[in-house]
Amino acid sequence: ETIVEKITIETYLERANQMVLYFYWMIQYSLATRPPGEKTESYEIGNFWLHKDKDSDRYFESKVLLIPDLLKTQKKEVHACINNLQSFAQSEGFNVDDIDFASNQLCYYKPTRKKIKPIPLLSNEAIRLTKQLWGLIPNLKRPNAYRHQCASYIHRKLGENHADTWLGHHIDGWCYSAPESAANANILSDVLKAQNQWLEELGFHLIKNPLS
C-alpha cells in the first residue's frame, strides 16, 4: 500500500520562504545594494532597475542598473511559488488578503491564527533567517559583506568607474550621467556582463518553483 504524505501549510510556507530568501541574496549579490531597510525603494522599468537606499543631505546616492536575465527569470519563479502558497492557504481556510503581488517589497510569510502575514524581508530578518534555515552567517559578521565582495570583484575586473556605477557612488566626472562625465551609458552593459559573471562564479542558478 502506498502512503501519500499530506502536504501541510507549514510545508508550503517553508518552501516559499526558502525561495524568497534565495532570491533576496541573488538580488543583493547581483545589484550590490546596501543592506535593505525601511527607506529602501526599488523599481523595475523595462530592463532597468532603479534603486534608492541612502540619499543623504548633500549627495544623491540612488542608481540605475540593467537587470540580469537570471534575476528576471528567478523572480517569475518566486511569484509563481507565492501564488501557489496563496491558493493552498486559501483552500485551507487562511485569510490571504495581505499578500500583495504589486508590491516591490520582498516579504516572507508567517501564519498568524488563520491568516498568512507577509513580513518585510529587511536586512536583519534576512540574516536571521539565513542562519536559522541554512546555518550561514555573513563574512566577518557584517551585514554588508556581500557589497564589499561585489566592489572588490568589479574593481579588479573593470576598474573604478565601473565599480562606482554598480555600487551607486555618484562621483562627478566618473558617473555616466554626470554633466561632464568621461563615461557613457554603455558602461551599464559592461557592468551587466560583470553581474552575470559574478552570479555564475558564486553558483547562483535558476531554482524552479517547488510548489508547482
N, C-alpha and C positions, 0 to 999 in steps of 0.2 A: 504494500500500500504506500502510495506517495504522500508524504506530509508536505502540505503547502504552508509556508510561513506567512503569517498575516503581517502585512506592511502597516506600521503604525504611524501616527502623526510625528512621533519622535524621530523615526527613521527619515521621514520626508524633511523634517527640519534640519537634522544633522547633515544630510546630503546637500541640501540647498545652501546651508550656511558655509559648508566647506567650499562649494563652488564660488560663493560670493567672496570669501576670504582669499581664495586663489586669484580671483580677478582683481581684488584690491591690490595685491602685491604686484601683479602684472602691470597695473596702472602706474604704481609708484616707480617701478624699475624702467618702464618704457618712456615715461614722461618726466622723470626726475623731479618730482614735486617736493615741496616741503611737507612735513607731516600734516595731514588734513586736520582742520579744526572747525569750529563753528562758523568762522567767517570765510572759509574757503568756498569759492564759486567756480564751477566748471560748466562749459557749454560746448556742444558739438554743432558745427555749422558746415554741412557737407563733409569734406575731407579734413577740415580744420578743427583744431581743439583750442578753445580759449580758456585760459585758466588765471584765476586771481587768488593768490594765497598770502601776500604780505605787502600790500601797498602801505608805505609809511608817509609821514608828514612831508618829506622832501623828495621822495623817489617813487616812480611808477614801476612796480615790480611784477606786473602781470605779464603773460606771454602768450604767443600763438605758435602752435606746432602742427605739423601734419600727423595724422593718426595712423600708426602701423596697422596693416591689414589683420594681423593676428589679434590685435586688441578689438577691432570691429567685429571679427568673427566670434571671438570668445564672448563678447557682450551679448550677441544673439543667443548663444547657448545659455548664458546666465539668465536672460529674460525668459527663455522657454522653461528653464528649471523653476523659476519663481512662479511662472504661470501654472505649472503643474502642481506646485505646492499650494497655490491659492485654490485651485479646483478641488484638490483632495481634501484640504482643510474645510472647505465649504461643505463638501459631501459628508464630512464627519461632524457637522454641526457647529463649526467655528465661525465667528464673525471675522471676515477678511476685508472689511471696508477700508481699513487704513493702508492696505498695500497699494502703492501709487506707482504705476509704471511710467508716468510722465515726469516724475521727479528725477533730477540729476544726482540726488543724494544716494550714495550706495548704503544699503542697510543690511543688517542681519535680522533674524526673526526669532521671537520668543513667544511661547504660549502663555497667556495670562487669563486664567479661568477658561472661558470658552471663546477667547479672542486671540488672533495672531497679531502680535505687536511688532512693527518694524522699529529697530533701534539704529540710529545713525552710526555707521561704521567709521568713527574717527580714529585718530592715531592710537590713543591709549587702549581703546577697545580692541583694535586690530592686533596690537602686540599681545594683549592679554589672551585673546582667542588663539593666536598663533602658538603661544606657549601651551595653552590648555589642550588644543586639538592635535598639534604636531610636535610639541616638545622643543620648539625652536625659539630662540631669542635673538634680538638684533646684535650685530657685531659691536663689541665694546659696550653693549647695553645702551646704545644711543638710538633714539627713535628716528634720527635722520641719517643713519649709517648708509643706507642704500643710496641716498642722494650724493654722498661723498664718493661712493663707489662709481656712480654714473659719471661724476665730474672727472675722476681720475681716468676712467676709460676713454671718454671722448677727447679729453685734453691730450692724452697720449696719441690718439689716432689722428685727430684733425686740428688741434690747436685751440688757442684761447677764444677766438671769436665764435667758433662753433660751440664751445663749452658754454660761453655766455648766453648764446641763443637757446640751448637746450635747458639750461638752469633758470633762465629768466633774469639774468644780470644785464640790465639795460645800461650799457656804458656808451655814452655819446661818442660817435666815431667808429664804434665796433658793431653795435646793433644794426641789423639790416634796415630797420625802419627809421633810424636816426636821420635828421635833416642833412648832415654832411657825412653820411656813412660811406666807408670804403667797401662795404659788403653789399649784397643784394639778396633779393628774395630766393634765389637759387640755393642759398645756404640751408633753407628748410629741407630741400631734397637731400642734401649731403647729410644733414642731421638724421633724417628719416632712415637712410641706409645704415647709419651707425646704430640707431634704435633697434632696427631689425636684427643686425648682427649681435648686438648686446643681448637681446632676448634669447636668441638661439644659443649663444655661449653659456647663458645662465641655465639653459634647459627648459625654458618655458615653451609650451606647446599647446595645441588646442585640446581641451577636455570637453567631450560631448556631455550633453545634459543627462545626468544619471537617473532622472525621474521620467524619462520618455518611455 
